[in-house]
Amino acid sequence: MDDYFLEATAKKRIMGSWGFHSHKDFSKVTPEEGNVWFFEQVFNFLRAFFGLVMPDNLEVITHNAVKHIKKEKLDQQTFLDELMLIMKGLKESIWTLRLNLNIVGFIRSHHDPDNPVRIQIQEPSSFIVWGGPDETGFQSFSISYNLFNEGTLAGSDEMLWSVNQPLLEKALKKWERQSNHRIEAVKTNARQQAGESPISRYGFKPPVPRRRRVVPTMPIKK
């Protein structure tokens, strides 16, 4: 995750990440059984985040980087079938699986600010699973802060923390239930002030209210 955050920081993106250790002994399972475990983690994640994320592209690296497989322009309806076919063709254990995602969220359009619009956005977001014979497994979900910062994008559209954050919180809690693991790793590459972090266990904290510029007035001489 350190490399992931360094990459995001270089691109001036503020990211939040939530994850947990899987505590699985891969040395006691066959490569096929281990790969099925990866499939189950993807299934549980997509089930928890249904309606909030859309699969965009996939990257699978087998143990010791023997094989490196990439799939782009994924179809949400057939993605799991494609993933299953990929796994059936593997004889090696999967080491890393990365699923890059598009986000479905709400914005307030400057054309019609009173009616939030739900759209699919190509914001940086990914689901990553690690595992293999010499690991115990870890998985994380990362997402850009843009959708939650009450800021503006091109065209002056505004993000809606009050609408998007409850959806993210609901998905993260459901992910815990689906996977039977508690989120234990919460990280961000945002600069923290006074020891405060902009994220919590279940999403992003409310954005800091914008400060209005106070123009000093000159005293009137009588």
N, C-alpha and C positions, 0 to 999 in steps of 0.2 A: 504494500500500500504506500510505502514511502516513495517509491519510484513513480507510482500513479499520481500522487499529490505533487511531486516535483514537476511532472509533465503538465498538470493542470495549472500550477502556479506560473510556469513559464508562458502559458497561454492566457494568463490573467483571468483564470476562472476560479471562482470560489466553489468548493465542493464539500459535500457532507457524505459520510460513509458510516454504515451500520453493519455489524457482522458478529459472528460467533464461531467458536471452535466446535468441530463436529465430534471429536473424541472417538474416532473410529480406527480400529486396528486393521489397516489394509493388508498387513502381512499374513493375516489369517483367512483371506478370501482370494478367489481366483481373479484374474484380470476381467473376466466377463462379469463376475459378481460386483467387482469394484466399479465397472463402467455402468452397470445398472443403477448403482447407488448415485452416480452423477446424474443420470437421467431423472431419478426420483427427486433430487434436489432442485433441478430445473422445473420439474412439474409442480412441486410444492410452492416454489417461488412464484411462478406464473399464476397459479391458482390464487395465491394470496394477493397479488398485485393486479388481478384481472380488472380491466377498465382504466388502469392508471399507466400501464406500460405496453409497448408494442415491440416485439422482436424486430431488429433491424439487420444485424449481421452477427455471425458466430465465428468463434475461433477455438479450435481444439488442439492441444499439444499433448502428445503422449509422453510417457515416462522417459526421462533423459533426452527429450526432444527428438525422438526417433522419427515421429511424423508430426507435421504441422498442417492442419486442415482449416480452410477458411470458406465460409459460405456467406454470400451477400444477397441483398434484396429478399429477405425472408418473408414468407407468407404466414400470417398469424394462424390461418386455418390449417395449414399443413406442416407447420414448423416442427412439431413434436414427432410427426412421422418421418420427416427428413433426418432429425437427430437420431432417431432409432435406427434408421438405415445406416447412418455413419458409424454408429457404435457396433452394429452387426458386422461391419467390414473390418473392425479393428481386432488385432491379435494382442496388441500391447495394452498396458494399463494407461488410462487417461491420467495426466498429471495436472493440467490446468484447462478449465473450460471458461471462456469469457463470452458473455452474451451482451452485445451492445444494444441499447434500447432507445426507442422514441418515447416521449412522455406525452400523456394526454392530460391537459390541465386547463384552467380557466384564466382568461385575461379580460381586462376592461378596455375595450376599444375606445380610442379617442373620438371615433365617429358616433358611438352610441354608449356613453359611459354608464348609463343606468341599467344596462342589460349585459351582464358578463357572458362571454362567449367561450364555449368549450372547444378546444382545437388540439390537434396533434402537433407537437413541437419537437424539432430535432435538437434538443438540449443534450449536453454530455451526460450520459447515464449508462451504467453497466451493472451486470450481475456476474460475479467471478467466484468460481469454486476451485479450490486447491485440494489435492489428495495424492495418493500413490503409496507404494510399498514402504517408503521411508518417511511418511508423514502421517498425521492423525486427522487431517482435514480441517479446512477453514473456508468459510464463505462470507461474502459481503455484497452489499448493495450500495451503490454510490450514485449521487444525483447532484446536478448543478443547483446553486442557490438562486439562479435567475428567476425561477418560477415563484419564489417565496419572498422576494426582497422589497416588494412594493416600489420597485424602481421602474424605469421605462426602457423600452427597446426601440428599435427603429420604427418610426411612425408614431411614437409617443404612446404605445399601448402599455398599460400598467398591469403588473402582476398582482394577484390577489392572495395574500397569505391567509386571510380569514377563510377563504374557500378551499384553497389547495392543501393547506396544512392538515385539516381534519381528514382529508382523503389519504394523505401520506401516513398519518398516525394510525388510521384504521388498518392500512395495508401492512405496516410493520408489526402491529400486534397480531394480525392474522398469520403473518409469516412465522412468528414465534409458535403459534398454536399448530400450524401445519407441520413444522419441522421438529417440534418438541424440544426446542432449544431457546434459551433466553439470550437476547441481544446483550453482548458483554463488551463489544469493542465499538466505541463511538468516536469518530475522528473527523477533523476538518483541517483544511489548509488555510483557513481564514486567520488573520492576525487577531489575537486575543488581547483585550485590554482589561486591566485590573483583575486578571484571573478568570474572566467570564468567557464562556464559550457560546457561540451563536446556535449550537445544536444541543439536543438532549437525546435521551434514549429513544424517543418516538418522533423525531423530526426536528424541524427548525423552530427556534424560539421566535416570539414576535419581533418584528423589525424595530429598530430604535426609531422613535418618532422623529420626524424631520424637524430640525430647529429652524425657526423663523428668524430671519436676520432683523435685528433691532437697530433701527437708525437713530442715533443719538440726536436729541433736539437741543438746540441752543437756547439758553435761558433768555427770556425777554426782559430787556432792561426798561425800567420805568423812568 
